[in-house]
Amino acid sequence: MRGICERREVSPTSDGAAFICSDECTFCPECTAATAGTCPECGGEPVARPRRTI
């Protein structure tokens, strides 16, 4: 999983909301909404990124 939004190059916090598609393209919630739920990189469907547990 990438740690930076593909469109705005902002870093979601490790426990913050982020979206990822099957090709591991990563987006912040704002960019996911702006692209109407379709990945502009690969055409996939961004879904909520799973949270990491330590």
Backbone bond lengths (Angstrom), bond angles and torsions (degrees), N, CA, C in turn:
res aa  C-N    CA-C-N  psi(-1)  N-CA   C-N-CA  omega(-1)  CA-C   N-CA-C  phi
1 M - - - 1.450 - - 1.521 109.39 -
2 R 1.291 115.21 134.71 1.458 119.76 178.57 1.523 109.61 -80.69
3 G 1.284 116.27 151.54 1.452 120.69 -178.27 1.509 113.91 -101.88
4 I 1.337 117.09 17.72 1.465 120.13 -176.31 1.533 109.34 -143.48
5 C 1.328 116.36 143.74 1.459 121.33 178.25 1.529 109.34 -68.65
6 E 1.322 116.27 133.77 1.466 121.98 -177.75 1.532 113.10 -66.27
7 R 1.327 117.97 -28.36 1.471 120.84 -175.41 1.522 112.99 -92.84
8 R 1.331 117.30 -45.48 1.469 119.83 -172.83 1.517 113.10 -108.19
9 E 1.291 117.36 -3.57 1.458 122.67 179.88 1.517 112.75 55.22
10 V 1.343 116.30 38.77 1.461 121.12 172.10 1.516 107.28 -100.28
11 S 1.308 115.80 154.44 1.447 120.93 -177.20 1.522 110.66 -104.27
12 P 1.340 117.86 108.49 1.462 118.20 174.11 1.526 108.94 -65.90
13 T 1.314 117.05 144.95 1.456 119.33 178.04 1.524 109.25 -66.61
14 S 1.309 117.18 159.27 1.462 120.09 -176.32 1.522 112.39 -62.20
15 D 1.323 117.76 -26.54 1.459 119.93 178.14 1.522 112.00 -107.35
16 G 1.334 117.30 7.85 1.456 121.60 -179.87 1.518 111.94 -88.80
17 A 1.319 115.12 170.60 1.459 120.52 -179.27 1.525 110.71 -72.76
18 A 1.306 115.67 137.35 1.463 123.11 174.76 1.516 107.02 -156.04
19 F 1.322 116.26 160.25 1.453 121.65 -178.94 1.513 109.08 -125.57
20 I 1.332 116.10 145.82 1.462 121.71 -176.43 1.537 108.53 -139.59
21 C 1.329 116.66 142.45 1.466 119.77 177.75 1.534 109.20 -104.07
22 S 1.303 117.12 -179.15 1.467 120.94 -175.59 1.532 112.94 -64.54
23 D 1.328 117.72 -23.00 1.470 120.89 176.46 1.521 112.23 -91.44
24 E 1.337 117.10 10.18 1.460 125.37 179.69 1.520 113.58 67.48
25 C 1.323 117.74 21.94 1.461 120.28 169.89 1.528 105.79 -68.60
26 T 1.316 117.58 134.60 1.457 122.05 -173.39 1.522 110.52 -119.19
27 F 1.340 116.03 136.93 1.456 121.79 -177.86 1.521 111.14 -138.92
28 C 1.323 115.55 150.10 1.464 121.14 173.21 1.533 107.73 -77.65
29 P 1.324 118.54 163.74 1.468 120.44 -178.98 1.531 113.37 -58.11
30 E 1.326 118.46 -37.30 1.459 121.78 -179.52 1.523 111.79 -63.49
31 C 1.314 117.00 -43.54 1.464 120.40 -179.90 1.519 111.52 -71.72
32 T 1.324 117.54 -34.23 1.464 120.33 176.34 1.517 110.17 -62.02
33 A 1.334 116.77 -43.14 1.469 120.88 178.30 1.529 110.61 -66.07
34 A 1.323 117.04 -39.67 1.464 121.25 -177.91 1.531 112.36 -66.62
35 T 1.329 117.22 -26.42 1.464 120.28 -179.76 1.523 112.01 -97.80
36 A 1.322 116.49 13.31 1.475 123.10 177.54 1.525 112.67 55.17
37 G 1.335 116.99 35.55 1.458 120.57 175.18 1.512 115.44 72.64
38 T 1.333 117.59 21.22 1.466 121.73 175.65 1.524 108.31 -124.88
39 C 1.306 116.83 128.63 1.460 121.06 -179.39 1.528 110.09 -66.84
40 P 1.340 117.81 122.21 1.457 119.77 179.24 1.535 112.97 -73.08
41 E 1.324 117.03 -14.62 1.461 121.12 -179.18 1.534 111.67 -83.03
42 C 1.346 116.25 -46.49 1.467 119.05 -173.08 1.529 113.74 -127.99
43 G 1.336 117.70 -5.37 1.455 120.88 179.69 1.514 114.24 84.62
44 G 1.329 117.15 2.30 1.460 121.29 -179.65 1.525 112.54 -75.10
45 E 1.319 115.55 179.42 1.458 122.01 -179.72 1.522 109.74 -105.16
46 P 1.324 118.27 110.09 1.463 119.95 176.53 1.531 110.59 -67.76
47 V 1.328 116.00 132.91 1.457 122.65 176.21 1.526 108.20 -123.31
48 A 1.310 116.03 164.31 1.460 120.07 -178.88 1.529 110.44 -55.97
49 R 1.314 115.82 129.72 1.457 121.13 179.81 1.530 108.91 -71.74
50 P 1.312 118.56 134.56 1.468 119.66 178.12 1.516 110.19 -65.84
51 R 1.307 115.72 147.02 1.470 120.59 177.23 1.522 109.83 -81.67
52 R 1.312 115.14 144.72 1.453 119.87 177.58 1.526 109.21 -84.90
53 T 1.305 115.54 139.31 1.462 119.92 175.75 1.514 108.70 -109.97
54 I 1.289 114.87 141.96 1.479 118.62 -178.38 1.492 110.07 -109.31
